[in-house]
Amino acid sequence: MLQIETKQTAHSQIVESMRFPNSYILMTHLRNPQAVRDVLTHVGLGLEDINTPNVTISGTQVKALIELNMELHESPVPYSIIIAKEFNVATHGLFGLAIASSKNLKEAAKATKKYSKLINPAVKYHFQVRKTVTDCMLSCEPAFGKAGKALVEINMLVIHQFLQLAKSPITLEYVHFEHESSFPIHYYEEYFGCPVRFNCHDSRTAIKTKHLKSPMMFYDQSTARALDDQLNKALDKDNETKCLWTNKVKKYVTDNIENNNLLSRDSIAEFFNTSPRTLTRKLKQEGACYQTIIENLKCDMALQALKYTNKHISQISDELGFNEPQSFARAFKRWTGNTASSYRKKSHTA
């Protein structure tokens, strides 16, 4: 029972930590204004949350909103198709504009993989380029449950929409979904214009590889570059926010790198006025581990010192908190596969 509760708590924390733009609060399918207000209120939102520019909502609210809409859905047309029809380039903000102004589909795919987390952090894109066919696989954070299935369908439908922004018509080869569906399959096949299957090994779609060179309708080099710069800044800001504890621990370790006594988990936790267990949990939520942070920082500092300074290896060892040069030598070999002296020699001759 405790394991189940712990897992549920972890899932809740994962979902809550995600942020979605308020453009993802798609409600126009609810024609009754009062119905819109009722649904929003049920998940802790108000009209101001969907009308104020640049507002984000939590993954918990997105999940609850999708689940509630699915419960209220009575149309024979799949919920995901009705929602997808509300999407357009503007719905996706800078991300949508970046896709539309990419040089070709290959560049659009790269932008999708890199920046999609800014507008839908729950769904991940994976591309597999083969000789004749290129696959795009979608996977959703398991903690989203049945709402995740809807998100995968919606994102698959959006892929189809973005393909219409290519200068030449592009048809999907097929669409596969990992989950089951209770809706008639002909609705999906009419929308996608290709065979659709459910209950498959994974969720994926495909186009002919030759189409990757197809130019996008609104390609503009200067616009694409400007959007890329803005999205990179947004990505950096997003990563800083999501890795708050990781960044705090990195700074602490950097400031105390010479003193191993201050780098124990207990010492780090005490500095941040928390328990070792809580520290471990906070870092784990961000995909980090305190010991890995220490190792990576020491490795990076060692590489920098060997490459850009003339410090003796024993001095570098001392500055990184090693009790003796032999310990540093073993650690460096483990980190890089090279000895410190051979790395320095290679870096100076490169």
SVG drawing of the C-alpha trace seen along z (x, -y; Angstrom):
<svg xmlns="http://www.w3.org/2000/svg" viewBox="-25 -39 78 43">
<polyline fill="none" stroke="black" stroke-width="0.4" points="0.0,0.0 2.8,-2.4 4.6,-1.7 1.3,-2.5 0.8,-5.7 4.4,-6.7 4.1,-6.1 0.9,-8.1 2.5,-11.0 5.5,-10.9 3.2,-10.9 1.2,-13.9 4.5,-15.8 5.6,-15.1 2.3,-16.3 2.1,-19.4 5.7,-20.4 4.8,-20.7 3.6,-24.0 1.5,-24.5 0.7,-27.8 -2.9,-28.9 -3.5,-28.6 -3.8,-24.9 -7.1,-25.6 -9.2,-24.8 -12.9,-25.5 -14.6,-26.7 -16.1,-23.2 -18.3,-24.1 -20.8,-26.4 -22.5,-27.4 -20.5,-30.2 -21.8,-28.9 -20.5,-25.4 -17.1,-26.9 -17.1,-28.7 -18.3,-25.6 -15.6,-23.4 -12.8,-25.9 -14.0,-26.4 -14.0,-22.6 -10.3,-22.5 -9.4,-25.7 -9.3,-28.1 -11.2,-31.3 -11.9,-33.1 -8.9,-35.4 -6.6,-32.4 -7.5,-31.8 -7.8,-35.4 -4.6,-36.8 -1.6,-36.6 1.5,-34.5 -0.1,-32.8 0.8,-29.2 -1.2,-26.5 -0.1,-23.5 0.0,-20.0 -2.4,-19.0 -5.0,-21.4 -4.4,-20.4 -4.8,-16.7 -8.0,-17.4 -9.4,-19.6 -8.9,-16.9 -10.3,-14.2 -13.4,-16.3 -14.0,-17.2 -13.7,-13.5 -16.4,-12.7 -18.7,-15.4 -18.0,-14.4 -21.1,-13.0 -20.3,-13.4 -19.6,-10.3 -16.6,-12.3 -13.4,-11.6 -12.7,-14.2 -9.2,-14.6 -10.3,-15.5 -12.8,-18.2 -10.0,-19.7 -7.4,-19.5 -9.6,-21.6 -9.3,-24.4 -5.5,-24.4 -3.7,-26.7 -0.2,-28.1 -1.0,-30.9 -2.1,-28.4 1.5,-27.2 3.0,-30.7 6.6,-31.1 7.0,-27.4 4.3,-27.2 5.8,-30.1 9.2,-28.5 7.8,-25.3 6.0,-27.3 9.1,-29.3 11.6,-26.4 13.6,-25.8 12.1,-22.4 10.4,-19.5 13.8,-18.2 14.5,-21.5 10.9,-21.6 11.3,-18.1 14.5,-19.3 12.7,-22.3 9.8,-20.1 12.1,-17.7 14.0,-20.6 11.3,-23.0 8.1,-21.0 8.6,-20.8 7.9,-24.6 4.2,-24.1 3.6,-20.4 6.1,-19.1 4.1,-15.8 4.7,-14.5 8.1,-13.6 9.0,-13.3 11.4,-10.7 12.3,-10.6 13.7,-7.6 15.0,-8.3 15.1,-5.3 15.9,-4.9 12.4,-5.2 10.3,-6.1 10.8,-8.4 8.9,-7.7 7.8,-10.1 7.1,-8.3 5.2,-10.0 5.2,-9.0 3.4,-10.7 4.4,-10.9 2.7,-7.9 1.5,-10.0 -1.0,-11.6 -3.0,-8.4 -6.0,-8.5 -5.5,-12.2 -2.1,-11.3 -3.8,-9.1 -5.8,-12.2 -2.7,-14.3 -0.9,-11.8 -3.9,-11.8 -4.1,-15.6 -0.3,-15.9 -0.6,-13.4 -3.4,-15.4 -1.3,-18.6 1.5,-16.9 -0.9,-16.3 -1.9,-20.0 1.8,-21.2 2.4,-19.0 -0.2,-21.1 2.3,-24.0 4.7,-22.4 4.7,-23.9 4.0,-20.4 1.1,-18.2 2.4,-15.5 0.4,-12.5 1.0,-10.4 1.8,-6.7 0.0,-5.4 -0.9,-6.3 -0.5,-3.9 -1.6,-4.4 -0.5,-2.3 -3.8,-2.6 -7.3,-1.5 -10.2,-3.7 -13.9,-3.4 -14.6,-5.8 -15.3,-4.6 -11.9,-4.4 -13.3,-6.0 -13.3,-9.4 -9.5,-9.1 -8.9,-7.8 -10.9,-10.6 -8.9,-13.2 -5.5,-11.7 -6.1,-10.5 -4.3,-7.2 -4.7,-3.9 -5.1,-4.2 -4.6,-1.4 -5.0,-1.2 -3.6,1.2 -0.2,1.2 3.3,1.6 3.8,-2.2 2.3,-5.5 3.8,-6.7 3.3,-8.1 5.4,-8.2 6.1,-10.1 8.3,-9.2 11.9,-10.2 12.2,-12.2 9.6,-14.6 12.1,-15.8 13.6,-18.1 10.2,-19.7 10.3,-23.4 7.9,-25.0 5.4,-27.5 6.5,-30.4 10.2,-29.9 12.2,-33.0 15.8,-32.8 15.9,-35.9 12.6,-35.1 13.7,-31.5 16.9,-32.7 15.2,-35.3 12.6,-32.7 15.3,-30.2 17.1,-32.7 14.0,-33.6 13.1,-29.9 16.6,-29.1 16.2,-31.8 12.8,-30.5 14.3,-27.0 17.2,-28.2 14.7,-30.0 12.5,-26.9 15.4,-24.7 16.5,-27.1 13.0,-27.0 12.7,-23.3 16.2,-22.6 16.0,-24.9 17.4,-22.5 20.0,-21.1 21.3,-24.6 21.4,-25.5 23.4,-22.3 25.7,-23.0 26.5,-26.5 27.1,-25.1 29.4,-22.3 31.3,-24.8 31.9,-27.1 33.0,-24.2 34.7,-21.9 38.0,-21.8 36.4,-20.5 35.1,-17.0 33.6,-17.3 31.2,-19.8 30.2,-17.7 28.4,-14.9 24.7,-14.6 24.1,-15.5 26.2,-18.6 24.4,-19.8 21.0,-19.1 21.9,-20.9 23.1,-24.0 19.7,-24.2 17.8,-23.6 16.2,-20.3 16.6,-16.6 18.9,-14.4 15.9,-12.4 14.1,-15.5 17.2,-16.7 17.5,-13.4 13.8,-13.5 14.0,-17.1 17.0,-16.3 15.4,-13.1 12.3,-15.0 14.7,-17.1 16.5,-14.0 19.6,-14.7 21.6,-13.0 23.9,-14.9 26.8,-12.5 26.6,-12.8 26.5,-16.6 29.7,-16.5 31.4,-14.0 30.4,-16.0 31.6,-19.3 34.9,-17.9 35.4,-16.4 34.6,-19.6 36.9,-21.6 39.7,-19.1 39.4,-19.3 39.4,-23.1 42.4,-23.2 44.4,-20.7 43.6,-22.4 43.8,-26.0 46.3,-26.3 49.8,-25.1 48.9,-24.0 50.7,-20.9 48.4,-17.8 48.9,-17.5 47.7,-21.1 44.6,-20.4 44.0,-17.3 44.2,-19.4 41.9,-22.1 39.3,-19.5 39.3,-18.1 41.3,-14.8 43.3,-13.5 46.1,-12.4 47.0,-12.6 46.5,-8.9 42.9,-9.2 42.5,-12.0 44.3,-9.9 41.9,-7.0 38.9,-9.3 40.0,-11.1 40.6,-7.8 37.1,-6.7 35.6,-9.9 37.4,-10.2 39.1,-6.9 42.4,-8.9 45.2,-9.8 45.4,-13.4 48.8,-13.8 47.8,-12.3 44.7,-14.4 46.7,-17.6 49.2,-16.5 46.4,-15.9 44.6,-19.1 47.7,-21.2 48.6,-19.6 45.0,-19.8"/>
</svg>
